[in-house]
Amino acid sequence: MTFEGATGEWDAILKRLLDLHPKKIDLSLGRVIRLLDALGSPQDRLPPVIHVAGTNGKGSSIAFMRAILEAAGRSVHVYTSPHLVRFHERIRLGRKGGGHLVSDAELTSALKLCEKLNEGAPITFFEITTATAFKLFSEHPADYLLLEVGLGGRLDATNVVERPAATLVTPVSIDHPEFLGTRLADIAFEKAGILKPKVPAILGPQQAEAFEVLSGRAREIGAPLSVAGQDFFVREEHGRLIFEDERGLLDLPLPRLVGRHQHQNAAAAIATLRTVEPELSAAAAEIGVATAKWAARLQPLKRGRLVTLAPEGAEIWLDGAHNEDGARVLSQAMADCEEKAPRPLVLVCGTLASKDTTAFLRAFKGLAQEVLAVPVTGEHFARLPLEVATIANSIGIPGVACESIESALRFLAAREWPLPPRILIAGSLYLAGEVLYLNGTPPV
């Protein structure tokens, strides 16, 4: 979904590309390889690739790596998905001193070429836009490409890079069971598909079932393994983040990104970078950890149109968490906030029907005083607010259905509060994108 108004030829092309395949998602490599061959195999002319898979924490880990590498003077391409407000967020072109989101002109030119060479053949939107990104990355020199898997790994369109510099698998949990399977082992098998022979593999914290699959695959193909809690460690000590591996100890500031889970994401990022650049400076790690930004990951909203609608003095947080594991770490972060500065917590929530809304909301039982359910605008598979409110009530959290995010905030503003509330907006990345658009604070 793109919330920002259509502004050019690139938008018209993207709309046409949506119709090239009857399914939004159809995991396969054949179609994208066919198009990449027609483009002259740009995936073979990329800068060193760090390939990242996992269920939660991919984007944050990439944000840490980008910030650290740029602090070290490296130029960094970045490919992530989905976007929150505007498609251009998916493709960041690196240059010395910091990169930039792909321009309208650059995107239009690459999309036109891919559309022409595809000749109307069936191909999913993600596949053809990934080919577009690879074409752009191959034409702009950079020191690294941070490449995020779209879905799964083994059959994901990004998994055409034969020999990345390193692979990272962030925590694996249940998500997208309709595509990846309902067992953790099945999902881990798909994520393990990005591991390559003799290419260093870094594993963030994993549940035992997922770890067994991932580590087994690494041993099978001869991928050198570095594991959180075994080969590298992180802890908070006296208000500092302490990272340690066989190369030594780093005494770092706490991450700018909020939540204990971000400590693990920062550690995985540092471990990965120390694998590809053993001499990476402590100063770069310190700057990167302190400055990394990633939109809609416990992002505080302090100004903007929506903020003006909330109760005066309210604390507003936005997060794209949408599955059970994401809700668990998010509720822990809110509990930490409550311990430091007590406020009534209100969850403003919109979810998709494909997600386990009951499991998501259950993580907030005893923490959130109520749930205000809102629509996820423009998504055909979004749950109705009344359905989300009913689920909240069924698990013991008072739930109220609201017509919109704006009406939910006005509803809260009309009350008297003993303390200004802490408002958490979460449940869907699409909802997060809508909030950033409506608030006038899109990612840059």
C-alpha positions in Angstrom: 0.0 0.0 0.0 1.2 3.5 -0.8 -0.5 6.2 1.2 1.4 9.2 -0.3 -0.5 10.5 -3.3 0.5 9.1 -6.7 3.0 11.6 -8.2 4.4 10.2 -11.4 4.9 7.5 -14.0 6.5 5.2 -11.5 3.2 4.9 -9.7 1.3 4.0 -12.8 3.9 1.3 -13.6 3.7 -0.2 -10.1 -0.1 -0.5 -10.4 0.3 -2.3 -13.7 2.8 -4.7 -12.2 0.3 -5.8 -9.5 -1.7 -7.4 -12.3 1.0 -9.6 -13.8 0.3 -12.5 -11.4 -3.0 -13.8 -10.0 -1.4 -14.3 -6.6 0.2 -11.6 -4.4 2.7 -14.2 -3.1 3.8 -17.3 -5.0 7.2 -18.4 -3.6 9.4 -19.5 -6.5 12.8 -18.5 -8.1 12.1 -19.3 -11.7 10.3 -16.2 -12.7 12.7 -13.7 -11.1 15.7 -15.6 -12.5 14.2 -15.4 -16.0 13.8 -11.6 -15.7 17.3 -11.2 -14.2 18.8 -13.1 -17.1 17.1 -10.7 -19.5 18.5 -7.8 -17.5 22.1 -9.2 -17.8 22.2 -10.8 -14.3 22.6 -7.7 -12.2 22.6 -10.0 -9.1 26.1 -11.0 -10.1 27.4 -7.4 -10.1 26.3 -6.3 -6.6 28.6 -5.0 -3.9 29.2 -7.5 -1.0 25.8 -8.6 0.2 24.7 -9.2 3.8 21.5 -11.2 3.5 19.1 -11.1 6.4 16.2 -13.4 7.1 14.0 -14.0 10.2 10.6 -13.4 11.6 11.2 -10.3 13.8 14.1 -7.9 14.0 15.3 -7.9 10.4 14.7 -4.3 9.7 16.1 -3.1 13.0 19.2 -5.2 12.6 19.7 -3.8 9.2 19.2 -0.2 10.6 22.0 -0.9 13.1 24.3 -2.3 10.4 23.7 0.6 8.1 24.3 3.2 10.9 27.5 1.5 12.0 28.9 1.1 8.5 28.1 4.7 7.5 29.7 5.9 10.7 32.8 3.9 9.5 32.7 5.8 6.2 31.2 3.0 4.1 28.6 3.5 1.4 25.6 1.2 1.9 22.8 0.1 -0.3 19.7 -1.1 1.5 16.7 -3.2 0.3 13.8 -3.7 2.7 10.1 -4.4 2.5 7.3 -3.7 2.8 7.3 0.1 2.7 5.2 2.1 5.2 4.1 5.2 3.2 5.9 5.3 -0.1 7.4 2.6 -2.3 10.7 4.4 -2.5 11.5 3.4 1.1 12.3 -0.1 -0.1 15.4 1.0 -2.1 18.1 3.1 -0.5 21.1 3.9 -2.7 24.4 4.3 -0.8 27.0 6.9 -1.2 29.8 8.3 1.0 28.4 10.4 3.8 25.0 8.6 3.7 22.6 7.3 1.2 19.3 8.4 -0.3 16.0 6.8 -1.1 15.7 6.1 -4.9 14.5 9.1 -6.8 11.4 9.3 -9.0 13.5 9.4 -12.1 15.8 6.5 -11.1 12.9 4.3 -10.1 10.8 5.1 -13.2 13.7 4.3 -15.6 14.4 0.9 -13.9 10.8 0.0 -13.7 10.2 0.8 -17.3 13.1 -1.4 -18.4 12.0 -4.4 -16.2 8.4 -4.1 -17.4 9.6 -4.0 -21.0 11.9 -7.0 -20.7 9.3 -9.0 -18.8 7.0 -8.8 -21.8 3.8 -9.3 -19.8 4.9 -12.7 -18.5 3.5 -13.8 -15.1 5.6 -12.5 -12.2 4.7 -11.4 -8.8 5.0 -7.7 -7.7 7.8 -8.5 -5.2 9.7 -10.5 -7.8 9.7 -7.8 -10.5 10.4 -5.0 -8.0 13.3 -7.0 -6.5 14.7 -7.3 -10.0 14.3 -3.6 -10.4 16.2 -3.0 -7.2 19.1 -5.3 -8.2 19.3 -3.4 -11.5 19.7 -0.1 -9.6 22.1 -1.5 -7.0 24.3 -2.9 -9.8 24.6 0.5 -11.5 25.6 2.4 -8.4 28.9 1.5 -6.7 28.8 0.9 -2.9 30.7 -0.9 -0.2 27.8 -3.1 0.9 24.3 -4.1 0.1 22.1 -4.9 3.2 19.5 -7.3 1.7 16.3 -8.2 3.6 14.3 -11.3 2.7 10.7 -10.5 1.7 9.1 -13.8 3.0 10.7 -17.0 4.1 14.1 -17.2 2.5 14.6 -20.4 0.5 12.3 -19.4 -2.4 12.3 -15.7 -1.8 13.2 -13.5 -4.8 16.2 -12.1 -2.9 17.8 -15.6 -2.7 19.4 -15.4 -6.1 22.7 -14.1 -4.7 25.0 -17.1 -4.9 27.7 -16.0 -2.5 26.9 -13.2 -0.1 29.6 -11.9 2.3 27.5 -13.1 5.3 24.0 -14.2 6.3 22.1 -13.2 9.4 19.0 -15.0 10.7 17.1 -13.0 13.4 14.7 -14.6 15.8 12.3 -17.1 14.1 8.8 -17.5 15.2 5.3 -18.4 13.8 4.2 -16.0 11.1 2.7 -16.4 7.6 1.8 -20.0 8.3 -0.3 -20.1 5.1 3.0 -19.8 3.1 5.8 -21.1 5.4 4.1 -23.8 7.5 2.5 -24.1 10.9 5.5 -25.7 12.7 8.5 -23.7 13.9 10.8 -26.2 12.3 9.1 -25.7 8.9 9.5 -22.0 9.1 13.1 -22.3 10.2 13.8 -24.6 7.3 12.6 -21.8 4.9 14.7 -19.2 6.7 17.8 -21.6 6.6 17.5 -21.5 2.8 19.6 -18.3 2.7 22.6 -20.0 4.2 25.4 -20.7 1.7 28.4 -23.0 1.8 31.5 -21.5 3.4 29.6 -18.2 3.9 29.6 -17.0 7.6 26.2 -17.4 9.2 25.1 -15.4 12.2 22.1 -16.5 14.3 20.3 -14.2 16.6 18.5 -15.7 19.7 16.4 -18.7 18.6 14.0 -21.1 20.2 15.4 -24.6 20.5 13.4 -26.1 17.6 14.4 -23.3 15.2 18.0 -23.4 16.3 18.2 -27.1 15.7 17.1 -26.7 12.1 19.3 -23.6 11.4 22.5 -24.9 13.0 21.9 -28.3 11.4 21.7 -26.7 7.9 24.8 -24.6 8.6 26.8 -27.8 9.6 25.4 -29.7 6.5 26.7 -27.1 4.0 29.8 -26.0 5.9 28.7 -22.5 6.8 30.8 -21.1 9.7 28.4 -20.4 12.5 28.3 -17.6 15.1 25.5 -17.9 17.6 24.0 -15.4 20.1 24.6 -16.5 23.6 27.4 -18.9 22.5 29.8 -16.9 20.4 28.7 -13.4 21.1 27.0 -11.9 24.1 25.2 -8.7 25.1 24.1 -7.2 28.4 23.0 -3.9 29.9 25.4 -2.7 32.7 25.2 0.7 34.4 23.2 2.2 31.7 25.5 1.0 28.9 25.3 -1.8 26.4 28.1 -4.3 26.7 28.9 -6.5 23.7 31.5 -9.3 23.8 32.9 -11.9 21.4 36.2 -13.6 20.8 37.6 -10.3 19.5 37.0 -8.5 22.8 34.5 -6.3 24.6 32.7 -3.2 23.4 31.3 -0.7 25.9 28.5 1.1 24.0 25.7 3.5 24.7 22.2 2.0 24.9 20.5 1.9 21.5 18.4 4.8 20.4 15.8 2.2 19.3 13.7 1.4 22.4 13.1 -2.0 24.0 15.3 -4.8 25.4 14.9 -6.7 22.1 16.8 -4.0 20.4 19.9 -4.9 22.5 19.8 -8.3 20.8 19.3 -6.8 17.4 22.2 -4.5 17.9 24.4 -7.4 19.1 23.5 -9.5 16.0 24.3 -6.5 13.8 27.7 -6.0 15.4 28.5 -9.7 15.3 27.7 -9.8 11.6 29.8 -6.7 10.8 32.8 -8.0 12.9 32.6 -11.1 10.7 32.9 -9.3 7.4 35.2 -6.4 8.8 37.2 -7.8 11.8 38.9 -4.4 12.2 35.7 -2.4 12.4 36.3 0.4 14.9 34.7 0.7 18.3 33.9 4.3 17.5 31.8 3.4 14.5 29.9 0.8 16.6 29.3 3.4 19.3 28.0 6.0 16.9 25.9 3.5 15.0 24.2 2.0 18.0 23.4 5.5 19.4 22.0 6.9 16.1 20.3 4.0 14.3 16.7 4.8 13.3 13.9 2.5 12.0 10.4 3.9 11.5 7.5 2.3 13.3 9.6 0.3 15.7 8.6 1.7 19.1 8.8 5.1 17.4 7.7 8.0 19.7 5.4 10.4 18.0 6.0 13.8 19.4 4.6 16.1 16.8 2.2 15.9 13.9 -1.4 16.1 13.0 -2.5 13.0 14.9 -0.5 14.0 18.0 -2.6 17.2 18.3 -5.7 15.0 18.5 -4.5 13.0 21.5 -5.0 14.0 25.2 -2.7 16.8 26.2 0.6 15.4 27.6 0.0 11.9 26.2 2.9 9.7 25.3 2.4 8.1 21.9 4.3 5.1 20.6 4.0 3.5 17.1 5.0 0.0 16.3 4.5 -2.4 13.4 4.4 -5.6 15.5 1.7 -7.9 14.2 2.4 -11.4 15.4 2.6 -13.2 18.8 6.3 -12.9 19.3 6.3 -9.3 18.3 3.5 -8.6 20.8 5.5 -10.3 23.5 8.6 -8.1 23.1 6.4 -5.0 22.6 4.5 -5.7 25.8 7.7 -6.2 27.7 8.9 -2.8 26.4 5.7 -1.2 27.6 6.1 -2.9 31.0 9.6 -1.4 31.2 8.2 2.0 30.5 5.5 1.5 33.1 8.1 0.6 35.7 10.1 3.7 35.0 7.2 6.2 34.6 3.7 4.8 35.4 0.9 5.9 33.1 -2.4 4.2 32.0 -1.7 2.2 28.8 -4.2 2.3 26.0 -3.6 0.0 23.0 -4.9 1.4 19.7 -5.0 -1.7 17.5 -5.8 -2.8 13.9 -5.0 -6.2 12.6 -5.3 -8.4 9.5 -7.5 -11.5 9.4 -4.5 -13.6 8.5 -2.9 -12.9 11.9 -3.6 -14.5 15.3 -5.3 -11.4 16.9 -6.1 -13.3 20.1 -2.5 -14.3 20.7 -1.4 -10.7 19.9 -3.8 -9.1 22.3 -3.3 -11.7 25.0 0.3 -10.3 25.5 -1.2 -7.1 26.8 -3.6 -8.6 29.4 -3.0 -7.0 32.8 -0.9 -4.3 31.1 -3.3 -2.4 28.8 -6.4 -0.9 30.5 -8.3 -1.0 27.2 -8.1 -1.7 23.5 -9.4 0.8 21.0 -9.9 -1.2 17.8 -9.5 0.7 14.5 -9.7 -0.3 10.8 -6.6 -0.9 8.7 -7.6 1.3 5.8 -7.5 -0.1 2.2 -6.7 -3.7 3.3 -9.3 -6.2 2.1 -8.2 -8.8 4.6 -8.3 -6.5 7.6 -10.4 -7.4 10.6 -13.3 -5.2 11.3 -12.8 -3.0 14.5 -15.9 -4.7 16.1 -14.2 -8.1 15.7 -11.0 -6.9 17.2 -12.8 -5.2 20.1 -14.8 -8.5 20.7 -11.6 -10.5 20.8 -10.2 -8.0 23.4 -13.3 -8.3 25.5 -13.2 -12.1 25.3 -9.7 -12.2 26.9 -10.4 -9.7 29.6 -9.3 -6.4 28.2 -12.1 -3.9 27.7 -12.4 -3.3 23.9 -14.1 -0.5 22.0 -14.6 -0.3 18.2 -13.7 3.1 16.6 -14.3 4.3 13.1 -10.7 5.6 12.6 -7.4 6.4 14.2 -8.5 10.0 14.5 -11.8 9.1 16.2 -9.9 6.9 18.7 -7.6 9.7 19.7 -10.5 12.1 20.0 -12.3 9.6 22.1 -9.4 9.5 24.5 -8.9 13.3 24.5 -12.6 13.8 25.6 -11.8 12.1 28.9 -10.4 13.3 32.2 -7.1 11.5 33.0 -5.4 11.4 36.4 -2.2 11.0 34.4 -1.8 11.6 30.7 -2.1 8.2 29.0 0.6 6.2 27.3 -0.9 5.3 23.9 0.5 2.4 21.9 -0.6 2.1 18.2 0.2 -1.4 16.9 -1.1 -4.6 15.2 -0.1 -4.1 11.5 2.7 -2.5 9.5 -0.1 -1.2 7.2 -1.7 0.5 10.1 1.7 2.0 11.1 2.2 3.3 7.5 -1.3 4.9 7.6 -0.4 6.6 11.0 2.8 8.0 9.7 1.0 9.3 6.6 -1.8 10.9 8.5 0.5 12.3 11.0 2.7 13.9 8.3 5.8 12.2 9.4 6.7 9.6 6.7 10.1 7.8 6.7 13.0 9.6 4.9 
